[in-house]
Amino acid sequence: MNNGLIIAAPSSGSGKTTITLGILRALKRRGVVVRGAKSGPDYIDPRFHEAACGAPCLNLDAWAMPPERISTLASGDGLLVVEGAMGLFDGAPPDGKGASADLARQLGLPVVLVVDCAKMAQSVAPLVAGFAKQDAAVTVAAVILNNVGSPRHEAMLRRALDPLEIPVIGAVYRQAGMEHPSRHLGLVQAGERDDLQDYLERVADAVSGALDMDALLALAAPLPDPRPCRNFPPPAQSIAIAQDQAFAFAYPHLLANWRAGGADLSFFSPLADQAPAPADMVFLPGGYPELHAERLSNAVNFRAGMLAAAKTAQIYGECGGYMTLGETLTDASGQTHRMLGLLALETSFAKRKLHLGYRNLTPLGGPFSGALAGHEFHYATTLRADGPALYDASDAEGYALPPMGLQNGNACGSFAHVIDRAV
């Protein structure tokens, strides 16, 4: 079986992540070969998917990736369960490119719509009808009722939906213990939850008891054959990559492309005060350095290793990694911590401001060449940034933005996460 389906919703906050995790774990318990994928530039949900089903989870980004990349990443054995992002038709301005609906069109997959019914009854019908009729190329194949209050409430919802002839394959009742703890960028990371396995079992119990799992499996459609796709070439022959809870946001598809291109990848933990192995390039991905700023500031081996590497190797940081390459980082409590000092950069979380959106990037230096597609999502404020920029940048609509990032000798970085070559 090489089939798939998409779990989507009318809006964010409808419970589709919880439902998806419950489905993945419940199917794994039944012995189904199942894997997860996440629509869009999300780093956190995929790690929960992996914990739930025991298989790697990749991002499928219909804004930043060409269709060939998406079909290649989606291919594989078993059932692919794709979790959507935001609302089904929500994407980048001006026309919603990159929405979960784009994946449904490109991959020919049916959509299972998760509807938060906590504050509605008969109004569920026009809501679902509108989503089902919005685009003939996007098939809403079934509905899951979420946050149902009682058997009477469920009966009202089902009766209202009967005329639409769209199957309701389950009703998940409101119950304690289903929510994730969260922070400003979304969920707490999977690796930070000591109770993760217990949580996944609890969610799987709730979902498998509420859903017709056989009906769900029957909805899945064949995935298209993978199409030839050019790889993203490695930026160096040997690359040392920071990897721990402070630097967890590296796209698996990029690392896989670099390996396929012949690069030798090694990994180290700044939080464990490890220095990078000798390499042609050191990569500090994004993550949550602001939550670990004191430990990073006191990590003497990490600091010494990075300063030594900067004399001969390319040093590249994205978002959290970029801030760590700077001189100081002020955490949310207002305490300022010394960082590596490889860039003339000072950042702060004392006064948070959201920066969010896809980015078209033209390198002005650094490890990459050619036009790039990226994404920016952070709450840091830049207090000072001196030096030449790393990228010329524009937003998803093509409007010019101020140049992004900094360069200083062998060190460079920006707040943008590179996803792929520009489509």
Buried (B, 14 or more C-beta within 10 A) or exposed (E): BBBBBBBBBBEEEBBBBBBBBBBBBBBBEEEBBBBBBBBBBBBBBBBBBBBBBEBBBBBBBBBBBBBBBBBBBBBBEBBBBBBBBBBBBBBBEEEBBBBBBBBBBBBBBBBBBBBBBEEBBEEBBEBBBEBBEEBEEBBBBBBBBBBBBEEEBBEBBBEBBEEBEBBBBBBBBBEEEBEBEEBEBBBBBBEBBEEBEEBBBBBBBBBBEBBBBEBBBEBBBEBBEBEEBEBBBBBBEBBBBBBBBBBBBBBBBBBBBBBEEEBBBBBBBBBEBBBBBBBBBBBBBBBBBBBBBEBBBEBEEBBEBBBEBBEEBBBBBBBBBBBBBBBBBBBBEEEBBBBBBBBEBBBBBEEEEEBEBBBBBBBBBBBBEEEBBBBBBBBBBBBEBEBEBBBBBBBBEEEEBEBBBBBBEBBBBBBBBBBBBBB
